[in-house]
Amino acid sequence: MAGARPTSLDTRPEAEEVQLRLLREAGPARRASLLLSLSSWMIRSSRRAVARRHPNLDERDAKLLWVELHYGAAIASRLRAHLDARP
């Protein structure tokens, strides 16, 4: 990796080289596990940010707003209708 342009602006090149080497050495199952873990963390963080930004919303409406922000108003509207129709 020597001479390659770093991909991270806030990580020292030596540390980035170690990170990339570890990722290359990890098997597909480990890389998939890392991906799912990071995705889950990002979704939880994003939902918390929406809830903090809109403290007037209850948990359900905050989650629906999150869906709208990430997937669009049409999908959020369909999800709201589906949830409203449930017993």
C-alpha positions as a printed Julia matrix, in Angstrom:
87×3 Matrix{Float64}:
   0.0     0.0    0.0
   3.05    2.21   0.16
   2.62    5.29  -1.99
  -1.13    4.87  -2.26
  -3.36    7.83  -1.53
  -5.02    7.51   1.9
  -8.79    7.14   1.88
  -9.36    8.65   5.3
  -8.69   12.26   6.2
  -8.67   11.68   9.97
  -6.63    8.46  10.23
  -2.87    8.28  10.15
  -1.62    6.45   7.03
   0.11    3.79   9.14
  -3.1     3.04  11.03
  -5.07    2.97   7.8
  -2.64    0.46   6.32
  -3.16   -1.81   9.33
  -6.95   -1.45   9.05
  -6.91   -2.3    5.36
  -4.6    -5.27   5.9
  -6.89   -6.64   8.62
  -9.91   -6.23   6.36
  -8.15   -8.03   3.51
  -7.15  -10.87   5.83
 -10.65  -11.23   7.26
 -12.82  -13.81   5.61
 -16.12  -13.04   3.92
 -18.12  -13.95   7.02
 -16.11  -11.55   9.2
 -16.39   -8.72   6.65
 -20.15   -9.31   6.38
 -20.43   -9.27  10.17
 -18.55   -5.95  10.33
 -20.77   -4.5    7.61
 -23.98   -5.52   9.38
 -22.71   -4.2   12.69
 -21.75   -0.83  11.21
 -25.05   -0.56   9.33
 -27.02   -1.33  12.48
 -25.04    1.26  14.44
 -25.61    3.9   11.76
 -29.35    3.25  11.63
 -29.67    3.48  15.43
 -27.61    6.69  15.48
 -29.68    8.21  12.71
 -32.95    7.33  14.44
 -31.71    8.86  17.69
 -30.76   12.03  15.81
 -34.29   12.3   14.36
 -35.81   11.76  17.81
 -33.55   14.44  19.34
 -34.35   16.88  16.53
 -38.1    16.29  16.96
 -38.71   15.77  20.7
 -42.43   16.46  20.21
 -42.86   13.2   18.24
 -43.64    9.93  19.94
 -41.45    6.91  19.12
 -43.72    5.67  16.3
 -43.91    9.03  14.55
 -40.17    9.59  14.94
 -39.53    6.24  13.26
 -41.99    7.1   10.49
 -40.23   10.42   9.95
 -36.94    8.51   9.75
 -38.45    6.26   7.06
 -39.66    9.33   5.17
 -36.24   10.97   5.31
 -34.44    7.85   4.09
 -36.94    6.18   1.78
 -39.31    8.95   0.74
 -42.75   10.24   1.61
 -44.63    7.68  -0.49
 -43.14    4.71   1.34
 -43.59    6.39   4.73
 -47.23    7.09   3.9
 -47.83    3.47   2.88
 -46.14    2.24   6.05
 -48.24    4.6    8.18
 -51.42    3.31   6.51
 -50.31   -0.28   7.06
 -49.58    0.37  10.74
 -52.87    2.22  11.2
 -54.79   -0.73   9.72
 -53.3    -3.22  12.17
 -55.44   -4.24  15.14
